[in-house]
């Protein structure tokens, strides 16, 4: 069995030999966790995570409804197919995270310890010797290095480029020891965490099948995780079943988690069909995202009879930076005045009050968090960072308070905002013609297509389009099927979509992938943002030594990007809306993991309650 020790140990300067590599006179740190900030919540031995029930029973099934379809189980072939939901569930990484820390810490999962010098020029992982794949074969260092190299050769282009710039090589030192060497002359932040995030597949399976990661397939490598594919019907449903021989049941990161025997995902053509399936008991757990549904549709018999529970639970996670997103690759949308004017026609106040039942708040920041959100005028460390890019940004960045979304009146079409929008468009060269349509000097109309795939969004988007048309914009709303939507968004064939960016409480190398000009044509940068100041900050953020320094860079970036206005800020929700058949249980609300709902990991199935529901005819 693996050893468990938590306190990082600093060894005295000495000549340290690993395999054939000799490192002279280096202070080597040995630990079972790593954080770029040197802090960890679970830095001393614990039996289980604070937010779990370690005695949660194993068993039962949870079924979820998804709109769309899938044609692959290979989660990594996103450019050639549509992978099934949860298709990475069977794979684990060398190190795992937890859901009750804002500052990301990686804890040994497939490894028992790691070693690295203070310079962080390399890291060595000592693997556990009891980890097995779902077919019962042992995981070794060869599988780890193979998986890393396979991803580096066949993963998504942006991932490959980003990781290759960080990690020079991965090497097998012995059967259960792996060494990563990092690229020289680059900032150290994020390097060990990136190495620890290596997702492990089985080398033997790939050798025998010749499979490629960038090709869609229903045959996938065995994984070391608690679940494996139990069955599927392409585009219809997929099941993941818990491996009763899972190696990690007693690992402190896993106790009280991964409790269901079966996780079933059922696909539907639209949201109406998915909701009807839940009402009838075909689907047993639902995360609601529609305010209309939440406010008006939860009055069906199963709920009235007490078979279904409806809960609003606290959501402490960072909300996605979503809204009506402009495609900056379009020439007509490269003028900020045009973007501001078009954005003024979206009335959040009226939309929230009349269409969303007042259940949402309006997002202001890319990082809605007290530490990371830019506020007021820049000052202190944030101001110092901004001074470094003063020549690259608009002067009002320094003289005006952080950009906030426009306000609107109680009527859908706010006349004051129409006047402001017309003035901005006139500055951009668009004036109304005799027909009321906005045209530029060449007589070309200002057109805008808003693209989406879900009928539930019709009621939100149509009033926005009507306001744009009243302004004189030749605006249309085009709802297409999910497959077409995926194809068009992956090829950046859109003017405006409802989309955005997922950010975290900790920012590092991922910042560049999302926001830098190097990745202007990457799916992780849907707006196509390319700004010299942001490029500079994407490098600057890798040079920080403390979390406070990182936060200052993030606030500076937030201030600049909000001013750039490439997303019209829309709604956000600080709650989880869930409904489920009353056979699932969770720890008390006060103990729930703050940064994740955890319904697939820490909740559990009550067999007695399930039997009672079946006897009552609640479930099919």
N, C-alpha and C positions, 0 to 999 in steps of 0.2 A: 504493500500500500504506500501511497505517497506521503511524504512528510508535510506537516502544516506548521509554518512559522510565519509570523506577520511582521515583526519589527525589522525594519531595514538595518542591515549590519554593514558597517564600513570597515573593510579589512585594511590593515596597515600596508604602506607602500612595500611592494615586493615584486619579484618576478613571477608572473602568473602564466601558466601554460594551459592552453585549451587546444586539444588535438595537435595539429602541427603548427599552430599559431602561437607565438610567444609575445606577451605584452610585458614590457619591463617597467618597473617603478610606477605602477598605477594603483590608485585607490579604487578598489572594486566594491561596489555596493551589491549586496545580496538581499532579496526581498521576495515577498509573495504578492506585492501590489506595486503599481506605479501610477504616479500623477505628475504632470508637468509642474504642478504647484507645490509638490511635496507634502500634500495633505490628503488624508483618507479617513472617512468615517469609520470604516471597519479595519483599523490599523492594529487591532489586538484580536486575539482569537475569539470567535463567536460560534455558537452552534447553528444559528440560522439568521436570516435577515429580519430586521425589526418589523417589517410590514407583512409577514406571512403567518399562517397558522401551521406550525411544523407538524401537527398531527392531522392535517387535512386528509380525508380519505381519498383513495384513488378509485376511479371507475366512472362509468357513465359516458354519455355523449353530449356534445354541444353542437348545434347546427346553426349556421350563419347564412344569410342571403346576400348575394353579390349581383350587381347589374353588369351585364356584358357577357363575354365568353373567353375561352382560352384555347390555345392550340399547342401548348408546350408545358412541360414540367421543368424545363431547364431555365432556372431563374436568371441566368446570366446572358441569355440570347435575346435581350430586349429589343435589339435592332432588327431581328429576323423573325420574331414571333411574339405572341402574347402569353407570358407565363401565367400559370394558375396562381391564385392568391395563396400566400403562405408557402410558396414553393421552396423557400430556403429553410423551412422549419427543421429539417433533418440534419442540418449542418451546424457545427459549433466552431468557435474561434479559440485561439490559444488562451485569450483572456476575456473575461466577461465584465459587464457593468452592472450597476444597481440602479434602482429607481427612486432613491431617496437622497441623492447627492446632486447639487447643482454643478459643482466642479467635478468634471468627469474623472473617475478613477477606474483603472483597469485592474482586475483581480485575477490571479491565476485560476484557470479552469482546466484546460488540457495540460497545463504545465504545473509543476509543483513549486518551482521557484524560477527567478530570473537573476542574471548578473549583468552589470554594466559598469563601466568606469565613470568617474565624475564628468569626464568630457563627453560622455554619451556618443562615442565614436562607433560603438557596436553594442549589441546585446546578445546574451546567450540565454536560451530557454532550456531548462531541465524538465523534460516532459514526464508526465505520470506514466507509470508502466502498467497501469490497469485499464487504460482507455481502449475500448473496442468499437469497431464499426457495427452497424446493425446486422451484418451477416456473421458476427461473432469473431471476426479476425482482428488481431491487435493493430492499433495505430502506432506508427513509428515515426522517427524523424524523417525518413524518406517520404512519407505521405505529406508531411508538413512542407518540406522544401518543394516537392513536386507540385503541390497545390499553389504555392506562391508563384512558382515559375509559370504554371499553366495560366493563372490569372494575368500574369504580366505579359504573356504572349497572346492571349485570346479574350481578355476581359474588354470592357468598353474602352474605347480609345482615350477618353478623358481620364479614366481611372489609371490606365496603364501609364500615361504620360506623367500624371501626378505622382504615382508611386515610384516610377523609375527615377524621377528627380530626387527622391528621398532615400531610397534603399539601393545600394550598389549590388548586393548579392545576398543570397541565403545559402548556407552550407550545412551539410550533415557532418557532425563531429563524431557521433557514435549513434547507437540504435535509439537512444532517447535524449539526444542533445542536439540542438540546432543553434547556429550562430548567424546573426544578421549583421552585415557591415553597412554602415550608412555612407552616403555620398559625402566627400570632404567639402569644406568651405560653404556649408549651408547651415542655417539656424537649426538648433537641436530640438526646438519645440515640435511635438507631434510625432517624432521619429519612432520612439519606443512604443508609443500607443499604436502607431500604424503597423509596426511589426507584430504586436500583440493581437491585432485584429485579423490576422491571417485565418481565413476560413478553410477548414481541412476536409479534403475529399480523399478518396482511395486511389492511390497510384495503380494498384493491380487492376482495378476495373477499367481505367482508361487505357492501360497497356493492352488489355484483352479486347476492348471494344473499338479502340481508335476514335472515340467520341471527341468532339470539339465543343468548347464552351460557347462559341459564337454561332452555333447552329441549333435551331429549335429541335426538341426531341422529347419524347415521353419516357425514354430510358435515361435514368440518372444514376450517378454514383451513390453507393451506400454512404451514409454519414454517421457521425458519432453521437448525434443528438437523441433526445428521448422519443422522437416521432419519426416515422417513415411512411411512405405512401402506402395506403391500404387498398386503394382502388380508385378508378376514375372513369368517367364517360366524357370524352373530349367536348368541351364547351358546355357541359351540363352540370357535372358535379365532380368533386374530388374529395377523398377522405384521407386523413392522416391518422394512423393508429399508434398508440404508445407502445414502445418496445418494452416488454416485461423484463427483459434482461439488460436494460439500460445501465451502463457502467456507473453513471453519476447520480443515482438516486440519493445517496447519503452525503454528497458534497454539500458543504454549508451554503453555497450559492443556490442550490437546487431544492433543499428541504422545503416542503410545503408548496412546491410549484409543480407545474406540468402534471396536473391531477386528472385530466380527462383521459379515458381510454381511447376515445375517438373524437376528432374534430372534423366535422363535415361542412363543406362549402358547397352551396347550391347556387347555380347561376340562373338569372332571370333576364327577360328581354327588357323590362322596364321596372321602375320603382313601384308602380302600382301592383304588379304581379308579386314582387318581393314582399310587400306589406301584407297582401292578402294571404300569402303563404304563412306569414307569422301569425296572423289572426286565427288561422285554421289549425295551427299547431305543427305544420310541416317544418317551420323554422322555429327555433326555441330561444334565440337570443338576438336582440336587435339594438344596435347603436344608432340612435336617431340623429339625423343631421338637418332635417327639414323642420323649421319652426311651424309651418302650416300643419304638418302631420302631428307634431308634438302638442300643439295647442288645440287641435280640432278633431283628431282622428282616433284618439285613445279612449273610445267609449264603446268598444265592441264587447260581446258577451263574455269572452274569456277573461277580460279585465274586470268586468262587473261582478263575475262570479268568484273573483279572487284567485283565479288560476294564474294570472299574469301580474307581476309586480312592475310598477313604474317608478323609477328613481332619478333624482337629480343629484349627482355626486360632484364634489369639488374637483376641479381640474387645475393643477398648479403648473402644468407644462407650458412652455413658451408657445403662444399661438403662431401658426404659420403666417408669413407675410403675404397674405392673399388679397386679391382684389381684381379689378378689371385691368388686365395687364396689356400694355402696348408692345407691339413688335417693333423695336427700334431699328430693325433692319429695313423697314419700309421708309423710303425717303420722305414721304409726306408726314411721318410721325417723328422725325428727327428734330423738329422745331418745338422747343419747350412750350411756347405760347399756344401752339396747336393742342398739345397734350393737356395743358391747363384748361383751355377752353372746353375741350370735349369732356374733361372730368367734371367741370362745373354743372354739367347736365345730369349727373347722377345725384339723386336726392336721397341721401342715407336716412335722414330724419323721417321723411314721408314713407320710404320703403320699410323701415324698421317698424314704425308705428302702425302702418296700414296693411302691410303684407307679411311682416315677421312677428307681429304680436308683441312688439317691444321687448323681445327676448334677448336681443344682442346689444353689444357695444361696438362703437366704431374703432377700428384699429388706427393707431397713429404712427407707430414705430415699426421698423423691421425687427426690433427686439423689445417687445412689450414687457420690460422688466426694469425695476428701479435702478439697478446697477448699470445696465447696458443701454438704456434709452437716452437719447439726447434730449435735453430740456433747456428751455430759456436760451440765454446767450451763452456761447462757449466760454469756459473758464478753466483754470487749473491745468491739469495734465491733458485734458482734451484740447484746450486752446493751444497748448504747446505742440501737440501733434498736428493740428490744423495749420499752424504757422509753417510747418515743413512743406505743405502743399498750397500755400497761399496763392502762388502764381498759377495754379492749375484749377482754381475754383472761382465761382462768382464772388465778388466782394461782399454781397449781402449775407454770405455765410457767416461773416464776422460781425455784422451790424444788426441783423434781424434774429429774432428768436427762432428756435427750431420749427421747421415747417409743420403746420397742422392742417388736417383736412378742412375743406371749406364747409361752412354751415349753410343750411337751407331752411326755407320756411315750411309751413304745414301743407301747402299746396304742392302737388307733384311737380309742376313747372314753376320754378322760382324766377320771377321776372327780373329780380335784381341780378341773379346769376346769369340770366340771358344777356343782359346789358354788358356785364363784365366779360362774358365769353365773346360777344361780338367785337368788343374793343381789342381783346387779345388777338382775335383772328384777323382783324384789320391790320394790326402790326405785323402779322405773319403773311399778309398779302392776299387775304380772302375777304371779299365783300359780297353782299347779297346782290344777285341779278334781278332782272324784272320778274322772274318767276319765283323769287325768294330763295333760290338755291345759292349757296356760297360757292364762289368760283375764284380762282387765282387769275393773275394777269393774262395767262394764256387761255382763259375761258374754261379751264378744266374744273369740274365740280369736286368738292371735298367729299370723298367717299369713305365709309367705314363699315366693315363687316365684323360683327361679333359672332364668334363661333362657340357652340356648345353641343353637348350630346344628350343632356338629360331633360325630359319634359318638365320636371319639377322646377327647372330654372326659368321656364317661360314667363311666369308671373313676375319674376325679378327683372329679367332682361327687357321684356317688351316695353314697360314704362320708360326705361332708360332710352331705348331706341326711339320711342315717340317724342321724348324731349329733344333728342338729337335732331330728329326730323323737323321739329318746330323751330329749332335754331337755324335750319337751312342746310344741315348735313344730309347727304345722300346715304343714310344709315340703313343697314339691314341686319336682321338676326337670322342666322342660318343654323338650324339644329340638324345635325347629321348623326348617323349611327356611330357607336363607340369605335368600331374598327376604322372607319373613315377619319374620325376625330384623331385617333392615335397616329394614323399615317400622315395627316396634314400637320399635326403639331410637331411630329418628329422631323418633318422636312421644313418647319417654320413657315408654312403656308397659311398665314393668318394675319389680320390686322390687330384684332383684340380677342383675348380669351380670358376666362376667369381662371387665374392661376397665380403662381407666386413662388416663394422660396421658403424652404424649411430651415430655420436657424436653430442653434442651440445656445445653452448658457455658456458654453465654452467654444471659442472660435480659434481656428488655426489654419492648417493647409486647405481645409474645405472651403475657406473664404474665396480663394483664388478660383477654384473650380466653378463656383457659382457666379462670381461677379467680375472676374478679370477679362480683359480683352483677348487674352490667349484662348479663352473658352467662349468666345462670342458666338460660336456656332455649335455649342454643346447643349444637350437637352437639359442640363442642370442650370443653364442660364437662359430661361425661356424668353426673357425680354431682349436678349442680345446686348446687354449693357457693356459698354466699352468706354471707360473714362481713365485718363492718365492718373488722376488723383487716387482713384480706387485701385488701379494697378500698383501704385506706390504703397498704398496701405496694405495690400495683400502680401507684399514683401515685408513691410514694417511689422506686421502682426506676428511674424515668425521670429522676430528678434527680441520680444519682450521676455522679461524674467519673472514677473509676478502677475497674478490675476488682475490686480488693479491697473497695471500697465496695459494688459490686454483689453480691459474694459474701456480704457480711455481711447484706444484705437477704434474699438467697436462704436463708441459714441460718435467719434469723428466721422466714421463711415456712414453711420445712420443719419447724421445731420446732412451729409452731402447727398446721399441717395434719396432722402425724402425731398430735398430741394429739387433734385433732378426730375422727380415726378414721373416715373415710368410705370407706376401702378396707381390706379385710382383706389384709395383705401376703402375697403368695404367692411363687412361685419366680422366680429370675432365672438367667441363664446368661451367663458371661463368656467363652464360646467360640462360634465358628461351627462348626456341624456340617454338613459338605458331603460329597456323594458325586456323582461325575460319571464319564462315560465318558472313558477315558484318551486324550483328544484335545484337552483344554484345558490350558493352562499358565499359570503366574503367576510373578512374580518370587520370589526366595527369601523364606522366611517372615520373616526379619529385616527385609526391605525392604517387606513388605506395608503398605498404608495402615492406620494404627492405628485409625481411627474409621469405617471402612466396609469391607465385604468386597470390594467393587469387582469382582465377577465379571462384571458386564455392561459395565464400562468399561475396566478395566486388564488383564483376562485376555485370552488370545488362543487361536486355533484352530490346531492343528498338522495340516496337510493330510496329511502322510505317516502319522501315527498314525491318522487317521480312515480313510484308505484301507486300512490293515491291519485295523482293526476291521470294516470292511465285508467285506473278503475272508474274515475269520474267521466272519462271520455274526452279529456282535454287534449290529449296527444294522439297523433296518428301513427 
